[in-house]
Amino acid sequence: MSDLGDSGTEEFDVEPDAEPSIATTSGIDLDEIQRDLEGVQTALERLNEGTYWTDEITGGLIPHEILDAFPLTRTVAGNTAG
């Protein structure tokens, strides 16, 4: 009988400077992850500057409902309802 507390605690030997292999990156879009990271960094900068809630195109406020749903939003210009 296995101990459920041990699940997920296996250790793997990985070389610190090893290049990722196809097996470890299969199905992962590293470019998309990089874009997401850049978006988060931009959002944090805007938050620190006090401009997070400001539309970069119109200068108006971005509704909190939009930022709640899409926290990386920088503009709502060009979006139409309906």
C-alpha positions in Angstrom: 0.0 0.0 0.0 1.5 3.4 -1.0 1.5 6.4 1.2 -0.6 9.2 -0.4 1.6 11.8 1.3 4.5 10.7 -0.9 2.8 11.4 -4.3 4.5 14.1 -6.3 7.7 14.1 -4.3 10.0 12.2 -6.7 13.3 13.9 -7.3 14.9 14.2 -10.8 18.5 14.8 -11.6 18.7 17.8 -13.9 21.9 19.5 -15.1 21.7 23.2 -14.1 22.9 24.5 -17.4 21.2 21.8 -19.6 19.2 23.0 -22.6 15.5 22.0 -22.4 14.8 18.9 -24.4 11.9 18.3 -26.7 10.5 15.9 -24.1 10.3 18.7 -21.5 9.0 21.4 -23.7 6.6 19.4 -25.9 3.3 21.2 -26.1 4.7 24.3 -24.4 4.7 27.6 -26.4 7.7 29.4 -24.9 7.0 32.5 -27.0 3.5 32.8 -25.6 4.9 32.4 -22.1 7.4 35.2 -22.8 4.6 37.5 -24.1 2.5 36.7 -21.0 5.5 37.5 -18.7 6.1 40.8 -20.5 2.4 41.7 -20.2 2.6 41.0 -16.4 5.7 43.1 -16.1 4.0 46.0 -18.0 0.9 45.7 -15.8 3.1 45.9 -12.6 4.9 48.9 -14.0 1.6 50.6 -14.7 0.3 49.7 -11.3 3.5 51.2 -9.6 3.1 54.4 -11.8 -0.6 54.8 -11.0 -1.6 54.4 -14.6 -2.9 50.8 -14.4 -6.6 51.9 -14.6 -5.9 54.4 -17.5 -6.6 53.5 -21.1 -3.3 54.0 -23.0 -5.2 55.2 -26.1 -8.0 57.3 -24.9 -6.7 58.4 -21.5 -10.1 57.4 -20.0 -10.6 54.9 -17.2 -10.7 51.2 -17.9 -13.8 49.8 -16.1 -12.8 47.6 -13.2 -15.0 44.7 -14.6 -12.7 44.6 -17.6 -9.5 44.7 -15.5 -11.0 42.0 -13.2 -11.6 39.7 -16.2 -8.5 40.7 -18.2 -5.9 42.1 -15.9 -3.3 42.7 -18.6 -5.7 45.1 -20.5 -4.0 48.3 -21.5 -6.8 49.8 -23.7 -10.4 49.2 -24.6 -10.2 51.5 -27.6 -11.6 49.8 -30.7 -13.7 47.4 -28.7 -17.4 47.7 -29.4 -20.2 46.3 -27.3 -23.0 44.3 -29.0 
